[in-house]
Amino acid sequence: MPTIQFSGLLQPVSTLEGNAKLVGSIWPASYYMHSSLGTYTKGLRPGLMLGDILFLAGCIPVFLAISFVGLKKQEK
């Protein structure tokens, strides 16, 4: 549910107010929505979406670190 609310799917992130705007500006799905919209409907080059791509690439190690810390190793 938060992904739908904060990604820009229902309303643009720029129209959100208060804490919702903060969450929407750091939510990875909003960057994915922006880049996929630019790619499929506007035909933008990857260079024009470099900020979105770099942010999404930066999210990968952050989420991996959170998952390694938050999940216990299974015993064999």
N, C-alpha and C positions, 0 to 999 in steps of 0.2 A: 504494500500500500504506500509506504513512503516513497518508493521509487516512482510511482505514478504521480504523486503529489509534487515532488521536488524536481522532477526531470525536465519539466517543460512540456510534457505530453498534453496536459489539460489546459494549462495557461503558461505563458512565457515566464521564465524565471525573473525577468526584469520587472514584472508586475507584482511580484511577491513583496511583502512588507515585514519588517522586524526580523525576528529569529528565523522565519521561514526563508527570507532572502539569503541569510547567512548560510543556512543548511543547503539551499538550492545552489549556492555559488560554489560549494565544495563537494557536492554530491556527484560522483563519477557518471551517473546516468545522464545528467544534464549535458555534460561534455560529449558523451556518446550520441545523444539525440541531436545536438548541434552539428556534429560532424557528419552523421548519417543524413540529416536533412540537407546539408550542403552538398554532399556527394550525389545523392539520388535525385533530388529535385532541382538543384541548381547547377550541377555538373562542375563543382569547384575542384581545383587542383589540390593535391595534398599539401602543397606549400602554403596555401591560404588557411589551412586548418592545422598548421603546425602546433599552435598553442594547445588545441584540444588533444592532439595526438601525444604530445609530450606530457600533458597532465595525466592522461590515461596510462601512459607507460610508467609514470611515477607512482601511480596507485598500485601497480603490481607488487613491488617489493614491500610496500606498506601493508597491504592485505596479507601477503605471505608471512610477514613478521607477526602480525596480529594472530594469524591462525596457528603459527608455530608456538607462540606463547600461550594462547588460549586453549589449545587442545593437548591433552595428555598423550604420550606415546603409548600405543597398545602393547600389551605383553604378548609374547609368543608362546 
